[in-house]
Amino acid sequence: MQWLPLTFLSAFCIATADALTRKYLQGYTARDLVIIRFGMPGLLLLPLLAVQPMPELAIEFWYWTAALVPLEVTAMLLYSQAIRDTSLSLTLPYLAFTPVFNTLTGYVVLNEQVSMLGFGGIVLVVFGAWLLNLEHARGERFDVLAPFRAIISERGSRLMLITAALYSMTSVLGKGALAYTTPLFFGTFYYVIIGFIVIVVFSLGANSTVHVLWRRPAAHLAIGVFMAIMVVSHFFAIQHVEVAYMIAVKRTSLLFGILYSVLLFHERARVEHFLAGGLMLVGVNLIAGY
């Protein structure tokens, strides 16, 4: 069970990076946020990568990685827009759908299966999403379907739901690549490569935004540190357990996010937000077979 504390560490770090992003990076474009959230940890992890011996990598490793990188960057673009523009309590809970999607992607790509309790978990996740948007059902007439329509109409929630689907693919692709190397090498190599690609691509042309890395160095460094710890602990954890299990526990980050929204941003989180987050966590843990 060594993967469990590593997963909680990863969850805490991603939630903290999200909170720092929302607090200090208001007004940044989505491109700016991607540069910081990939470029900064990539730079920080570069020395750790440099001191490791280069393993002999099979051609399959490069196939997995080539498929993984564009999906990861796209997911981060959508993720950054969602947490920048919308309350954390109304966006982060939709990440609980990732392990729901993992029940399909994990089976198709890695032949991993969840337990028989998975169906009950899916029901709880869907009900949690409904409860999260319960305020949209209130009015002159109570509309039981309004919260589901709100998922479509609320831009931040919609972006995060798409992000959850993308992360269900990147998580299984990442584990596929991990089969050919070690967690420490892949975690550092992966973010260094993504950071390098993002910095190079976004520095091309007249609309270069790479200079944003030095706009607020202290805040960017803090975000980079938490992102770096998150990715290394993520791959150490996922090596030892099925993807849906690990991602289910990692989604405790959504509860950290709701707490941050109240403590740091003084957002008025409704009781149903916390209840919804709790139900969704119960659901994803049932999916994981707990």
Summary of the structure (lengths in Angstrom):
residues: 290
radius of gyration: 18.6
end to end distance: 12.9
largest distance: 66.2
contacts: 1038
relative contact order: 0.23
helix: 79%
strand: 0%
